[in-house]
Amino acid sequence: MMQKKPFLLAATAAALMVLAGCAGKPDNYYTLASPVAAADAAPSTLGSAAPLYIELAPVAVPERLARPQMVVGRPNGSVQVDVLEQHRWAASFENELQDALASGIAARLGALDVTKGGRQSSQPVWRIAVQVRQFDAVDGGRVDAGFNWTLRRSDEPRTMACQLNLGEAVAGGIDAVAQGAQRVTAAAAAAIARSVSAARANPAVTACPA
């Protein structure tokens, strides 16, 4: 009888591990990318006499956000934040944001995103560098974000500097927080695309319109 105890203990431990695995919540993955409405999308310039290329540098974000887990603040002005292990971006936040911005900007301009290659060195490209000053989300509250960015065409010395603050009210639940973050990202992509259009239209401009 004594020899059966190790077997029984091992079987019990295995059963508990299976139950714990079944009881655990699965990970939920979210994306910041969203489709661009047909009314906001521009025809592709690829194949035209003046194709448009964009290149987005790695997005600089606050260190606390540089992770795949969603970081959500607590309501009522609390200084604490929650890092949500079960709610994650599809990639690390800065990479997810870069991909979402690049695709959103390119679609609105009819441009080709050559961030990861695909452009001949003789072809000019609009280089965009984005810094996230703030990207704070509160469940059942708001998503507030601040962006700085610079634009420079590869064959011009001029640099254009821009700044944008955005805010979105969100309902309760992490899905609503993710949707609010997605809307903020889309609005930032639209603003950056407008700044590229403004820079192309006016070679003398060095700052975004107020």
C-alpha positions in Angstrom: 0.0 0.0 0.0 2.8 2.4 0.8 4.2 1.9 -2.7 1.0 3.3 -4.2 1.2 6.7 -2.5 3.8 8.2 -4.9 1.7 7.1 -7.9 -1.5 8.6 -6.3 0.3 11.8 -5.5 1.6 12.1 -9.1 -1.8 11.4 -10.5 -3.4 13.9 -8.3 -0.9 16.6 -9.2 -1.3 15.9 -12.9 -5.1 16.2 -12.5 -4.8 19.5 -10.7 -2.5 20.8 -13.5 -5.1 19.8 -16.1 -7.9 21.5 -14.2 -5.8 24.7 -13.7 -5.1 24.7 -17.5 -8.7 24.4 -18.3 -9.7 27.1 -15.8 -7.1 29.6 -17.1 -8.3 32.3 -19.5 -7.0 32.2 -23.1 -4.9 35.1 -24.3 -6.8 37.7 -26.3 -4.9 39.4 -29.1 -5.7 42.8 -30.6 -4.5 44.9 -33.6 -4.1 48.6 -34.0 -4.6 48.4 -37.8 -8.0 49.1 -39.3 -9.3 49.3 -42.8 -9.3 52.7 -44.5 -12.7 53.7 -45.7 -13.0 53.9 -49.5 -13.8 57.6 -49.3 -10.5 58.2 -47.5 -8.3 56.0 -49.6 -6.4 57.4 -52.6 -5.7 55.7 -55.9 -2.4 54.0 -56.1 0.4 56.1 -57.5 2.4 53.0 -58.4 3.0 52.9 -62.1 2.3 56.6 -62.5 4.8 59.2 -63.7 5.4 60.3 -60.1 5.0 57.3 -57.8 4.9 58.1 -54.1 7.0 56.2 -51.6 6.9 56.4 -47.8 9.3 55.0 -45.3 8.4 54.9 -41.6 11.2 54.7 -39.0 10.8 52.6 -35.9 8.2 54.3 -33.7 9.6 55.7 -30.4 7.3 54.9 -27.5 7.6 55.4 -23.7 9.4 52.4 -22.2 6.4 51.2 -20.1 4.5 50.6 -23.4 7.2 48.7 -25.2 5.7 45.3 -24.7 3.0 43.1 -26.2 0.8 43.3 -23.1 -1.8 46.0 -23.0 -1.1 48.6 -20.3 -4.3 50.1 -18.9 -4.6 52.8 -16.3 -7.0 52.7 -13.3 -9.9 55.2 -13.1 -10.2 58.2 -10.8 -6.7 59.5 -11.4 -4.9 56.5 -9.8 -1.2 56.4 -10.4 -1.3 52.7 -10.8 -1.5 50.8 -14.1 -2.3 47.2 -14.9 -0.2 45.2 -17.3 -2.7 42.7 -18.8 -1.1 39.3 -19.4 -4.3 37.9 -21.0 -4.9 40.9 -23.3 -2.0 41.6 -25.8 -1.3 43.4 -29.0 -0.6 41.1 -32.0 3.0 42.3 -31.8 5.0 44.4 -29.3 3.1 47.7 -29.1 5.7 49.8 -30.9 5.9 47.3 -33.8 2.1 47.0 -34.0 1.8 50.8 -34.0 4.4 51.2 -36.8 2.7 48.7 -39.0 -0.8 50.3 -38.4 0.5 53.8 -39.1 2.5 52.8 -42.2 -0.5 50.9 -43.8 -2.9 53.7 -42.9 -0.7 56.5 -44.2 0.1 54.6 -47.5 -3.6 53.8 -48.1 -4.6 57.5 -47.7 -1.9 58.7 -50.0 -2.0 55.9 -52.6 1.7 55.4 -51.7 3.9 52.4 -51.5 5.3 51.6 -48.1 8.9 50.7 -48.6 9.9 50.6 -44.9 11.1 47.1 -45.3 12.5 47.5 -48.8 11.3 47.5 -52.4 12.6 50.8 -53.6 15.4 51.7 -56.0 18.0 54.1 -54.5 17.3 56.6 -57.3 13.7 57.0 -56.3 12.9 59.7 -53.7 11.0 58.6 -50.6 9.2 60.5 -47.9 10.9 59.5 -44.6 8.6 59.8 -41.5 9.8 59.5 -37.9 7.1 59.3 -35.2 7.5 59.7 -31.5 4.7 58.8 -29.1 4.7 61.2 -26.2 1.6 59.7 -24.5 -0.7 56.7 -25.1 -2.8 56.3 -22.0 -5.9 54.1 -21.8 -8.4 53.8 -19.0 -11.0 51.1 -19.0 -14.4 52.7 -19.2 -12.7 56.1 -19.5 -10.6 57.4 -22.4 -7.6 56.7 -24.6 -5.5 59.8 -24.8 -2.4 60.0 -27.1 0.2 62.6 -28.1 2.3 62.3 -31.3 5.3 64.2 -32.7 6.6 63.4 -36.1 9.0 64.8 -38.7 8.9 64.5 -42.5 11.8 64.7 -45.0 12.0 63.8 -48.6 15.2 61.9 -49.3 16.3 64.3 -52.0 15.6 67.5 -50.1 17.2 69.2 -47.1 13.9 70.5 -45.7 12.4 68.8 -42.6 8.8 69.4 -41.6 7.9 69.0 -37.9 4.4 68.2 -36.6 2.5 67.6 -33.4 -0.9 66.1 -32.6 -3.0 65.4 -29.5 -5.9 63.0 -29.7 -8.5 61.6 -27.3 -11.3 59.1 -27.5 -13.9 58.2 -25.0 -14.3 54.4 -24.5 -16.9 52.2 -22.9 -16.2 49.5 -20.3 -14.2 46.4 -21.3 -10.9 45.7 -22.8 -12.4 45.2 -26.3 -13.7 48.8 -26.1 -10.2 50.1 -25.0 -8.6 48.3 -28.0 -11.2 49.8 -30.4 -10.5 53.3 -28.9 -6.8 52.8 -29.4 -7.4 51.7 -33.0 -9.5 54.8 -33.7 -6.7 57.0 -32.2 -4.1 55.3 -34.4 -6.3 55.7 -37.5 -6.7 59.4 -36.7 -2.9 59.8 -36.3 -2.3 58.1 -39.6 -4.8 60.4 -41.3 -3.1 63.5 -39.8 0.4 62.3 -40.9 -0.9 61.6 -44.4 -2.4 65.1 -44.6 1.0 66.5 -43.5 2.7 64.6 -46.4 0.2 66.1 -48.8 0.8 69.6 -47.4 4.5 69.2 -47.8 4.2 67.9 -51.3 1.9 70.8 -52.3 4.1 73.5 -50.7 7.9 73.1 -50.9 8.4 76.0 -48.5 6.4 74.7 -45.6 8.3 73.4 -42.5 5.6 73.0 -39.9 2.1 71.5 -39.9 -0.8 73.9 -40.1 -2.3 74.7 -36.8 
